Amino acid sequence: FIELTRDICSETQGIYALRVKGDSMIDALVNDGDLVIIRHQETVENGQMAAVWLPEDGETTLKYFYLENDQVRLRPANPTMTDFFRPAAQCQVKGKVIAVIRQM
C-alpha cells in the first residue's frame, strides 16, 4: 500500500499503482522504477496513456492508446521504439494513468 495526498489523487475508489519496468515512456517523463497511479477503467480516449493487458503476451504495457477500427495502436514515448499494433480483441484496457511518482 502507498498513501497519496489529495493533491496527488483526490479520488478514493478504483485507484492502484504499478511499478514501471523499461524505458518505453521516457519522453513522457515516465522512467524505469517509477510508480504510476492508475484509475481503473476499461476504456480510454485516443492519445491517453493507459495500462493495457496483452493476454497473448502475458503482460501489461504502458503506452499511448489509439483505437483504429478493429485494431489498437500502442505508441511508446521513446524515439528509439516504434508503434505496435494488436487486434482490439487482444487488448484489455486496465486503466488510465493519472499520476507518476518518482523517488529521488
N, C-alpha and C positions, 0 to 999 in steps of 0.2 A: 504494500500500500504506500501511496505517497499523498501528502497533504498539499492542496493547492489553495492559494488565497483567492478570494473573489475577484481580485484584479486580473488574475491569470485565467480563471474559469468561473463564471457566475452560475453555470449550470451544475446540477447535482445528480441528475439521472442519466444513465447511459453513457457515462464518461469512463474511458480507460486509457492506459498508457502502453506504448510499445517502445522497446529499445531498438534503435536503428543499427543495422549491420550493413556496411558498404558505403559507397560514395556516389551513388546514382543521383542524389538530390543536392549535391554540394552547391550548385549555383542558386538554389532556393534557400541557402544557409541552413541546411539540414545535413549534419555530419555523422560519420560513424560514431556510435556510442551515445548520441543524443537520445533523449526521451521525446517522443511525440505524443501529444494529448489528442485523443480521438473521440469524437462524438459518434456513437453508434447510430448508423443509418444505412439503409440498403440501397439508396440512390444518392448520386451527387450530380451537380451541374457540370457540363463540359468545361474543362480547364481547371477544375478544383483538384487539390491534392488529396488523394484518397488512399486508404489501405484496402488493397484488393486481394482476396483469396483466390489463388490459382490451383484448383484441386488436382489437375493433371500434373502439376509441378510439385505439389505438396508444400507450398509456401505462400506466404503473404508478401506482397510487394507494395512499396510506397512510391507512387508515381502520379503525374498529372493524368487525369482520366478524360477520355473522349469517346463517347458512343457514336459510332458512324455506321448507320444502317444495322446490319446484323453482326458487326464486329466491334471490338473495343481496341482503341489505340492507347497504349500506355507510354507516356513520354517522360523520360528521365530529365533531370535538370543538371546534366553533365555533358559538356560539348564533345567528350570522347566517346559517348554512347549514343546509340540510335533508338528511335521509337521501336516498339514491338507490338505486334497485333495478335489478338486471340479472338476466337468466336465469342460473341456475347454470352452464349450459354455456358462457356467455360470460365467465366469471371463472376465473382461474387463480391460486390462492394460490401465492406465491413464497417466503413465509417469515413468521416471527413476529418482531416487534420485541422485542429483549432488552435494549437499552440506547440511550441518547441521549447524544451528545457535542456540547457547545456551546462554541464559542470565545468568550472574553470580549474 
